[in-house]
Structure formats: structure tokens, C-alpha cells
Amino acid sequence: MAFKQVAELKGFNRKFSVSPEARPYTLRDNGFVDTKVGNYIYKRPLDSEHKQGLVLKVTVDKDLKGIKISTVNEKGLSTVDISKLDNNAMVVEKVNFIFDGFIDRDVLIEQ
């Protein structure tokens, strides 16, 4: 999956882009870690009753312009649409809380 200027989480009606105020230290302060190729990735396990576990992944490119957002199974091999899961209210609330925090801290802006 290539980086996009505006990304959305599958099944959500919210779209995000990297804030022009974001800096590498802003990302690191908010839980992102550097990858081998210089990008920044945020991984957060989402406690759920999904049989394979769920992880929220937000990746920002090294130029701080592009973004990728996905929820994957615990091993990271397949994308999961959390809006279609049974009893997903808690997971949806957690994801919205995380993104609201990123917006408040000038990591992302909502489109």
C-alpha cells in the first residue's frame, strides 16, 4: 500500500492527513517509532474479541507528507474492517480516541 496525502481507515468515515505542524520529535513523543527506511510507525494493539487480535497501524513517510492507516490482525498479514466486526463499539471508540489525540497534538489533521 502506497503512501497517500489523505488516508482513511477502512469502514470509517473520517479522513486524515499529516499535520503541517508535525515534526519527527512530535511523532516520537506520540508513540511513533522510526523504521529502518526512515519512516515513522505507530502500532497499537486493540483489545477485542476478534479471534486473531487487532492492531491499529499508522505509518507516516520520512518526508512527513504521506500517510497509511490500517487495522490488521496480530501478525500483520491481513487487513481487518473493524466496522464489520460483532460487538465493535469498544474498538471503534478506542480508535476514535487515538485519532482525536493525534489531532489535539498536531500529529494529524482531519479532512
Summary of the structure (lengths in Angstrom):
residues: 111
radius of gyration: 13.3
end to end distance: 20.3
largest distance: 38.3
contacts: 309
relative contact order: 0.26
helix: 23%
strand: 31%
